[in-house]
Amino acid sequence: MTVPGPLTDPAKARRVRRFWPLISGVIAVLLAAVTGLIIALRDRGAPTEIDTDWMDEIIEHRSPVWTLPSLFMNYLGGGVVGVFVVPVGIIVVLLLFRRRWAALFFLIASVLSAGLVQLLKATFGRARPSEILVTADFGSFPSGHTANAATIAVCLAIIFPRVWVWAAGAAYVVLMLLSRTYLGAHWLTDTLAGMLIGAGVAIIVWAPFAVKLWEERARPHPFVFARPRASGTLGP
């Protein structure tokens, strides 16, 4: 008779598999917060060298070809559309597919990510770049658009663990990051911190939901019908 151990006890094994991603999520959020603190203490939030170099490069390559898609990303990732329409749309789709735990996981992660972003914005009060091309609220650090994009990308990649979902999510986050700096709405470090917060919060919230999400994913798909058996096939 085998005595359950770290490698034979399924429940314990699942806890081990969740432990290191959870630690990684906490580290990501703390790294973003510490970066904000360092920037705030360093000459009252003045841009770093990497911020100014990146912004100079962006301004040099501004053109109508890149402005239009950047404005679209600005519309998609913020305001009523980014904060309410897109998240609610994702939750409705998940509920239609009977993924109730997934919908709750996504809702909590989105709310916590947005809340943490606003808290850090109010705490650090970093000024936005003077080259900004859009109207934005107070507080440049961290980027709410990028945090929102990262939360959506990581949550959906966890709910639907497919390579193409990860690839599409990564592309969405990168495009959001580039558009925010292109429009002068954020410094580069703002967007990197937003990405860390969005991904980190999603992973932290995932840990207590992991088992329920796995069980929900293992159930038969509600909109997939069983294939008819071939003639002569034996079975119950």
Summary of the structure (lengths in Angstrom):
residues: 236
radius of gyration: 21.2
end to end distance: 33.1
largest distance: 79.1
contacts: 735
relative contact order: 0.16
helix: 72%
strand: 0%
